[in-house]
Structures are given as C-alpha cells and as structure tokens.
Amino acid sequence: MDAKEITKKGYELFNSGDMQTFFTDIVHDDITWTFPGKEGKHPLSGVHKGKEAVMATMSKIPATWKNFKLTPEFMISEGDKVFVKVNAKADGMDTVFGHYFEVKDGKMITMMTFDDTLSMFDSMNK
C-alpha cells in the first residue's frame, strides 16, 4: 500500500473501533504525534512519541467526545506525505480538521493535527 492507502485504512480502522489492528498494522513503533497547544489545557495537546504514548493519548477520546467520528473529505498525497481534510463530529461538535501524516516502512510515523480545538473544547463531555 502507498502512503495514501495506509492513511485511508487508518481512518477506516479508527472509525470502526478496531484499535488493535490500527496500532498493529498502521502505526509505526516510533510514531510522533504532535497536537498543538499547551499541555494540560487540552486533553490531547503535546508531542507524543512512541506507540505507547500515542495509545495513551488516543484512549482519552471516547470518554471526552461522545460519538466521535472522523470522515476524510479528501487527501493530498506526495510520496510518503499525506494531508487530509477531515469532517469531525461528536455530540455537540460538527467541524473540520486538517491532519498531516508521514509514512515510513508502510506505517504512519508522523502525525500532526490542525484541529478546531475551540469546537473540541466546547463539546467536551457533552
């Protein structure tokens, strides 16, 4: 699979709740996930390095945003880099995110989110 196909598969697995396959087949052991913002102000903010750190951070999503779902609208791919415009929904939230990925050895090694943190914050625990 190329970088775009791997990224698409990642969204499919995430939305289906198959986190076991997501972390086994899609996420590189040395992943770095950067979620801008001041740590402690938003539950996902910070630079999360390694699969375990990303798993711990992503595990906060279901309890924080009920019925959270990401639907890619389109992907732009160049080599091992992919940018995705994402429709993001949860109870009390309907917004747009931007996600940037890099793929290495057939797995996501870099993720940087450009999410609508105000909409996310406003909808927390609704």
DOMARPA-577958 format. One line per 8 residues: number of its first residue (from 0); their letters; for each residue x, y, z of C-alpha. Coordinates in Angstrom, 2 decimals, always signed. Last residue first. Layout:
<atoms>
NUM) a) X,Y,Z ~ ...
</atoms>
This chain:
<atoms>
125) knmsdfms) -21.47,+16.72,+26.22 ~ -18.16,+15.73,+27.83 ~ -16.09,+18.15,+25.77 ~ -18.13,+19.95,+23.10 ~ -16.77,+23.46,+23.73 ~ -13.19,+22.16,+23.91 ~ -13.48,+20.35,+20.59 ~ -15.09,+23.35,+18.92
117) ltddftmm) -12.29,+25.53,+20.30 ~ -9.62,+22.98,+19.30 ~ -10.56,+23.05,+15.62 ~ -7.86,+20.57,+14.65 ~ -4.57,+21.02,+12.84 ~ -3.13,+17.64,+13.74 ~ +0.39,+16.46,+13.14 ~ +1.08,+12.79,+12.58
109) timkgdkv) +4.46,+11.24,+11.87 ~ +5.49,+7.58,+11.66 ~ +2.41,+6.12,+9.98 ~ +3.30,+2.66,+8.66 ~ +4.49,+1.06,+5.40 ~ +8.21,+1.31,+6.24 ~ +7.82,+5.05,+6.75 ~ +4.64,+7.11,+6.30
101) efyhgfvt) +4.29,+10.81,+7.01 ~ +0.96,+12.26,+8.04 ~ -0.74,+15.66,+8.20 ~ -4.28,+16.10,+9.54 ~ -6.62,+19.04,+8.97 ~ -9.85,+19.24,+10.94 ~ -13.34,+20.49,+10.08 ~ -16.33,+20.87,+12.40
93) dmgdakan) -19.50,+19.35,+13.81 ~ -19.41,+19.14,+17.61 ~ -22.11,+18.88,+20.28 ~ -22.05,+15.07,+20.36 ~ -19.17,+14.19,+18.08 ~ -18.28,+15.02,+14.51 ~ -15.11,+15.73,+12.59 ~ -15.01,+16.25,+8.83
85) vkvfvkdg) -11.41,+15.72,+7.78 ~ -9.20,+17.44,+5.23 ~ -6.24,+15.07,+4.90 ~ -2.60,+15.78,+4.10 ~ -0.35,+12.87,+3.10 ~ +3.44,+12.56,+2.88 ~ +5.39,+9.44,+1.78 ~ +5.47,+10.48,-1.87
77) esimfept) +3.06,+13.35,-2.36 ~ -0.50,+12.77,-1.26 ~ -3.47,+15.08,-0.96 ~ -6.44,+13.50,+0.76 ~ -10.12,+14.44,+0.61 ~ -13.24,+14.57,+2.76 ~ -11.93,+12.17,+5.40 ~ -14.65,+11.31,+7.92
69) lkfnkwta) -13.69,+11.35,+11.58 ~ -16.13,+10.17,+14.23 ~ -16.54,+10.88,+17.96 ~ -19.80,+9.51,+19.39 ~ -19.11,+11.04,+22.81 ~ -16.05,+13.27,+22.99 ~ -14.07,+13.11,+26.26 ~ -14.69,+9.49,+27.24
61) piksmtam) -14.08,+8.16,+23.72 ~ -11.02,+10.41,+23.06 ~ -8.87,+9.75,+26.13 ~ -7.56,+6.43,+24.72 ~ -5.92,+8.45,+21.95 ~ -3.41,+9.86,+24.43 ~ -2.47,+6.51,+25.92 ~ -2.18,+4.87,+22.50
53) vaekgkhv) +0.01,+7.73,+21.27 ~ +2.32,+7.36,+24.27 ~ +2.54,+3.58,+23.78 ~ +3.27,+3.90,+20.05 ~ +6.19,+6.23,+20.53 ~ +6.48,+9.96,+20.98 ~ +3.55,+12.20,+21.92 ~ +4.21,+15.91,+21.41
45) gslphkge) +1.60,+17.86,+23.30 ~ -2.08,+18.63,+23.35 ~ -4.63,+15.79,+23.50 ~ -6.51,+16.64,+26.72 ~ -6.47,+20.39,+26.03 ~ -5.17,+22.93,+28.55 ~ -2.82,+20.48,+30.28 ~ -0.24,+20.64,+27.51
37) kgpftwti) -0.39,+23.96,+25.71 ~ -1.50,+23.69,+22.15 ~ -0.57,+21.83,+19.00 ~ -1.17,+18.07,+18.73 ~ +2.06,+16.47,+17.55 ~ +2.01,+12.70,+17.13 ~ +5.44,+11.07,+16.80 ~ +5.47,+7.44,+15.73
29) ddhvidtf) +8.47,+5.22,+16.56 ~ +6.57,+1.91,+16.73 ~ +4.91,+2.76,+13.40 ~ +1.09,+2.88,+13.41 ~ -0.90,+1.16,+10.64 ~ -0.82,-2.63,+11.16 ~ -0.54,-3.17,+14.91 ~ -1.92,+0.13,+16.21
21) ftqmdgsn) -4.87,+0.21,+13.83 ~ -5.37,-3.56,+14.07 ~ -5.85,-3.36,+17.85 ~ -7.72,-0.06,+17.55 ~ -10.56,-1.66,+15.63 ~ -13.11,+0.97,+16.68 ~ -14.69,+1.07,+13.22 ~ -13.84,+4.76,+12.93
13) fleygkkt) -10.17,+4.17,+13.80 ~ -9.89,+1.21,+11.40 ~ -11.37,+3.16,+8.48 ~ -9.28,+6.23,+9.30 ~ -6.09,+4.15,+9.33 ~ -7.05,+2.42,+6.07 ~ -7.24,+5.84,+4.39 ~ -3.78,+6.72,+5.74
5) iekadm) -2.30,+3.43,+4.50 ~ -3.90,+3.96,+1.07 ~ -2.46,+7.49,+0.85 ~ +1.02,+6.35,+1.90 ~ +1.14,+3.54,-0.68 ~ +0.00,+0.00,+0.00
</atoms>
